[in-house]
Amino acid sequence: MNAAKKCGLPPTAKEHAVLKARRVLAFVFFAALGAGCGGGSGGSTGASPAAPGGTAITAHFSFTIPPSSSSSNASARRATYISPSSQSLEIDVAYGNSTTVGAELNLSPLPPACTVTDGTTVCELAVVAQASATSFIVTFFDQPNEGGQVLSTATVPVPAAVNGVADVNATLLPVVASIQLTPTPPLVNGQAGSTTLIFTAFDAGGNPLSAGLPFSTPLQLTAASSAITFSPSTITSPTTAVTITYTGAPITNTQVVAQAGPATFTAQLPISNMSGTPTPTPPPTPPPTPTPPPQSVVLGINPDDIGVTVGGPGVPLTVSLSGASGPVLLVATCNAGAQISLSQSSVPAGNTNVTVTAVAPPSSAVVHACTVTGTVGSLTVSAFVDVNQNTVTVNAHGRRAR
């Protein structure tokens, strides 16, 4: 296990790629054993099977992504940080010392799991995990296909489930990619003194982090010159108050090193010379322009929540697949004795309507009695099915008979 993993730090891009490759091997192994698989609702999603054993639970996640033209501060005020530069996300399921991929989601083009209202994107995902799961790890990236740099992350203990269903509240914390430092009032080279540090941190998309959420990993500041010290030298959030103390010894190197777990980056500390002309502060270095990824494989089931009635007509689901030849394998699973049937168990690429028919209602009141799961390669997507006893009026989401 690498040092970042032991300390609960967000992995670097290289470490994430290695971890992801290991999880893909785990996926193939569990698939060979015929283990049940977890799913994420919406296009461009994928899930590895949960660890075998125990009773599966369905965990619901909801994420609000601000428009790319907005400030990242608006997102942070929602008590969780989701950068407007977010391009993809991943939810992993932890089982002790191992993890499996629970869901993967590209945010462009808009997947079926997401809707846009007034420029704000809201994504609803469901991840299936076994009872032995200990936590969920949520990570947002600045590139599609869980690539590029990490923008924010959270590790959430698995909450208690009711009738096999749990809602997960994840407080995502920002990951710092660069900083800008400004002493106020400025320091003068050769003159001893103390002053306040105006500290601005940026995520990998260049968005300033100025709300009260702590950083996912604290920053440790160290000046190249021994004449400069910081108090405190550890910065835990954008609101940390820092004082700079200068001994007055001449300074030729104004570089400051910021250490965030295994990640290291630098900033220049502006110091005026004796004539009063300040040393210019260079802007944060933008992240490199990535190589465009290959065409993504997009798998979806629409709508992702339907209601069917025993003795009533079947209800269609549209299974869509692009970027791959298929086929998509469909499996129905139910709780509390409910039963449904599918008109097809395998569909080709493109858009295919599959009819869902209610066979038997659940023996007790449960939310989402059944789940229809589609799988192609390493991608998995799910839709919920509520099964009703009688032919009566059902609300828009099919959750309750009236």
Steps between C-alpha positions, in 0.01 A plus 500: 500500500645841407560778752212712373257211547620433854454864603159542334646747244361543147709295253711663233399443137766227467395331825131518396578330170682217683218459752242500224690230309505284814126549547439397139686173571282452806194562283599224257568260787163555668316487168651155442366391836150618405481757779214752496595838351442855622366769269500872443195663341563698184707501183874439492483317828668180605512283808704210623329227699489535875690257718309170528306413813242687706185682392533763230390858567423773248665833587361820344725800422401848382752755366448861386760628251503878445526638143852540362452876476434537874739555788601191697403689817130455424547124501697507824224686683285189465712337775672284243748588226432403138711699253337651190796343313380148585490269195453157661456327835558161656345329805702215648379250761749408773505151654764508772835544322362459146273710277284440195360752252135564586419761232674712235335797330604737220318834528519586128303424294226516762431142622148372584593511871523882486261787433571871444292780654599868456850395399555280808549124451351256754606135481326213681692172527442168674778261605438141608731373776508195725440525876875459561572837335663748741500827308447679169776709338375780272744677264444773238749549211577786260506267195258235362538130580630572852815654352707810559525646850280454806280803577324381817456180698320348800504173693161421658417211737221277370181625670233278650261367234120482528350211301831471315508868395721779641545869412866608514597858589856566383683821598752539219817691592706699246845388383752785465697511171670842530529799737563875488658686795482874575641661820280791618661743561790385280837394637804710410825322419754576774246630754388266781132477582180295512192527282181316404501251213217526251468141382309387189474133399379369163373163383634328185250693288635837622194568719575689825415322827378768738217342700523348849538133402834346606738373235498126440868502606658783708780704341842525663680826405879526495698803375820449300661775712559424869430869566126437442274299733124444502272476804328263471691324224216250448196634313184294539244717315470824296411684824818406690660822632878499433766744621838540324806589708812635326837532674623773266780294342532572125292262287586390146266201475134580571369153419255329739441123485150369580479131594157330491558135586697352207432807277745793489465836325662843534405867516696823504480728806500865385754711694571867426857611450644798690373744235146383562450319167324168578615170360224400254278210596456260208148360452437132574624269226198353321489122467629361168253450217418127498492278193135447396383158618367239256127474442325389816272200526162629624248261657161613632153389608218757473302576703697397808190457722167343392193345661325180387178343629415131543230424243566825319677571168876479463707819516784562250861584585733631228847343513760703305859415410746702291873465442488118524339215306333333797304298587363643825403226747192579714427349843206570736548469879231556763450530877224386740364234263418738213534362146520659156568367150691656208402464135869463411809401697751614235488802265737629229662843469277798427163565665278203592166497687472225762159438663489448877199305633402457866466134609468523881489795744737533798384345826570827685522869415843564346640778284627373165397137542687397186801611296570443131877492437665522158863395451740526206869437559598686820206743479183452703186715525183448702136610510261466794161325469223547758250210500139576603222259608194650332424696186467849651642848439877513550690825557762637258785294643295185556596494867161471674149376412207726588 
